[in-house]
Structure formats: C-alpha cells, structure tokens
Amino acid sequence: MRLTLFGAHGGTGLHLTRQALAADHTVVAVTRRPAEFPVSDPRLTVVGADVNDPEAVAGAVDGADAVLSALGVPFTRRPVTIYSRGTANIVAGMRRHGVERIVVISSVSTDPHPHAEAGFLMNRVIQPLVTATIGRTTYADMRRMEADLRATTLDWTVVRPAGLYNADRVTAYRLEEDRTDGFRTSRADLAAAVLAQLDTSEWVRRNVVVTTSDGAPTLLQLMFGEALR
C-alpha cells in the first residue's frame, strides 16, 4: 500500500514511518526538514512540504492509497491551527486525487474525563490544569479537526492516545471507543494502532482510544520523562 504520512518527523511519525516500511508499505514522508530526516529505505520518499501549503499537500497526496496524519506542535498559549487547517488541506488534496482513507491522531484530552486508572492527582489536578492552560489551544484545534472530519464523506478514523511516552516495542495495547480508563500510551503502540486501521473497517468514521498497560510508567515517571523532552 502507498501511504502519505504527514508529521513524519515527530516522535510518533518516526515510529509510523519505520513500522510502515517494516510492513512492506511504500511511504511518502512529509516533513519541513527533509534533509534531516533520519530514516532511509528504497520504499521511502521524503518530501519537503508545509502542511499549510495546499498545493504542496495535494502533490504529496497524489497517488496515495491512504493518508496518515501525525501532525503535532508543542503546547502554547497562542492560537493553534495546524490540526484543523492542515487537515483541511489534506482533505482537499484527497478529494482532488480521489483518495478516501485517512487516519489522524488526536488526543483523549479533546474529551476530558476522569480516568479510573489515573488516580486523584491526574484526574483532579494535572488534567484540569493542562486542558485549561497550556493545552487549551491545542485541544481546541484538535476538536475543530475532529468536527471537520465528521462533516466529510471520507473513510476517516480518529485515533486518540492518552499521555504519551517513549518505548522500544509494541505491546498488546487496548482499543476503546471515545473514552478510556487508561491514561498512558506509548508512541510505539500509538503508531501500531494507527497502522492497523489500514487492515480493518471496524473503526471507520469512529473515534478510537489507544492505551498501553504493559510496561507503562507510573504517573511520576511519565511526567518526568515528558518534562525532559
């Protein structure tokens, strides 16, 4: 399968690139820094493009069997538009070239709720603080992206991870619709869950949450590890 991957240079995007190549897919990896892309393979094409450029996006989508989006930006209090505007450009490119399948990464924090496995500190302090302050503009734009996708006729799937951390291997991750009791997701598992959507119609036009339990860090380890990033 020929895949176009946006956000290929990010933490999850690199996992997705490597896993897709390992699964014998052909990958068009879209990044603003093509000369710095750390993966090479005969089935990999690295394209330098900005997701805010509709023509460049359409060119990258041309010939794809499916599109994957791992777009992401650091938290900021400033307005964020990369998810909604970038995905709108991707959707326009897909329509131009007759591509129907898209899988995008969002977040469980677009629908904040208590997580049974998280405990008081996460549910009552950290999550409300992050979603109301440094993550507010990010999650607002993710919600716009999700709403825009729901309004299309495309075969879309929104994959929502919980708190992200790095891990070397894919585990027996858990999938649930819309919400979850878990609060941790490894980037390796997230990439695997995104890639797995290409082989099933179960989650087409639905939101699916992916969480990791096997080998997942404690809350303090999660916070410390992401703070170092």
MITI-722021 format. One record per residue (C-alpha): residue in three letters; x, y, z. Coordinates in steps of 0.25 Angstrom, whole numbers, plus 5000, padded with zeros to 4 digits. Example, Ala and Ser with C-alpha at 12.3 -4.5 7.8 and 13.67 -1.06 7.14 Angstrom:
BEGIN
ALA504949825031
SER505549965029
//
This chain:
BEGIN
MET500050005000
ARG500550144997
LEU500450235009
THR500550385010
LEU501050425025
PHE500950565030
GLY501650595043
ALA502650495039
HIS503850555046
GLY503150555060
GLY503350455071
THR502150375067
GLY502350405052
LEU503650335052
HIS503150215059
LEU502050215048
THR503050225037
ARG503950115042
GLN502750025045
ALA502050045031
LEU503350015024
ALA503549885032
ALA502149845028
ASP502549865013
HIS501749985011
THR502250095001
VAL502350225009
VAL502350375005
ALA502850445018
VAL502550595018
THR503350685026
ARG503850825026
ARG505250785029
PRO505550675018
ALA507050685019
GLU507050645034
PHE506050525032
PRO506750405040
VAL506150295032
SER506550235018
ASP505950125010
PRO505750084996
ARG504250094998
LEU504250235005
THR504150364998
VAL504450485007
VAL503650615002
GLY503950755007
ALA502650825009
ASP501850905019
VAL500450855023
ASN499951005022
ASP500251005007
PRO499050945000
GLU499850914986
ALA500950844993
VAL500050765001
ALA499250724989
GLY500450684982
ALA500950594994
VAL499550524994
ASP499550494979
GLY499650344977
ALA499350304991
ASP498450184995
ALA498350255009
VAL498750375017
LEU499250375032
SER499450495040
ALA500350505052
LEU500350655052
GLY500750725065
VAL501350845071
PRO501850875085
PHE500850935095
THR500651085094
ARG499651195100
ARG499651255086
PRO498551205076
VAL498751075069
THR498251045055
ILE499250935050
TYR498250825053
SER496950885047
ARG497650965035
GLY498650855032
THR497550745032
ALA496650835023
ASN497750845013
ILE498050695014
VAL496550665011
ALA496550765000
GLY497650694993
MET497050554996
ARG495750604989
ARG496550654977
HIS497250524975
GLY496150424979
VAL496750374992
GLU495750325002
ARG496450275014
ILE497050365025
VAL497550335039
VAL497850445048
ILE498450455062
SER497750545073
SER497650525088
VAL496750475099
SER496850615104
THR495950665094
ASP494850605103
PRO495450615117
HIS494850525127
PRO495350445139
HIS496150325137
ALA495950215146
GLU497350165146
ALA497950305148
GLY497650345162
PHE497350475169
LEU498650555165
MET498450525150
ASN496850545150
ARG496750665159
VAL498050745157
ILE498850715145
GLN497850685134
PRO496950805138
LEU498150895139
VAL498750855126
THR497450855118
ALA497050995123
THR498451065122
ILE499651015113
GLY498850915105
ARG497550995103
THR497851045089
THR498450915085
TYR497250835089
ALA496250935084
ASP496950925070
MET496850765071
ARG495350775073
ARG495250865061
MET495950765053
GLU495150645058
ALA493850725055
ASP494350765041
LEU494650615038
ARG493250575043
ALA492650665033
THR493350595021
THR492950475014
LEU494350415015
ASP494650285022
TRP495350355034
THR495750295047
VAL496250385059
VAL497250315068
ARG497250375082
PRO498450345091
ALA498650375105
GLY499850425112
LEU501050395102
TYR502350335105
ASN503450265098
ALA503650115098
ASP504450025089
ARG503449915086
VAL501949905082
THR501149835093
ALA499749775094
TYR499149915094
ARG497649935097
LEU496650005088
GLU495350065093
GLU494350155086
ASP494350305090
ARG494750295105
THR495750215113
ASP496050185128
GLY497550175124
PHE498450295124
ARG499750255117
THR500050225102
SER501450185097
ARG501750245084
ALA502150115078
ASP500750065082
LEU500050185076
ALA500850165063
ALA500450025062
ALA498950055065
VAL498950155054
LEU499550065044
ALA498649955048
GLN497450035044
LEU497850015029
ASP497449865031
THR496149885037
SER494849955035
GLU494449945049
TRP494750085053
VAL494450155040
ARG493650285044
ARG493950265058
ASN494850315069
VAL495750205076
VAL496550225088
VAL497850145089
THR498550125103
THR499750045108
SER499749965121
ASP500949865119
GLY502249935124
ALA501550065125
PRO502250175134
THR501650225147
LEU501050365147
LEU502250425153
GLN503150355143
LEU502250395131
MET502250545136
PHE503750545138
GLY504050475125
GLU503250575117
ALA503750695124
LEU505150655120
ARG504650655105
//
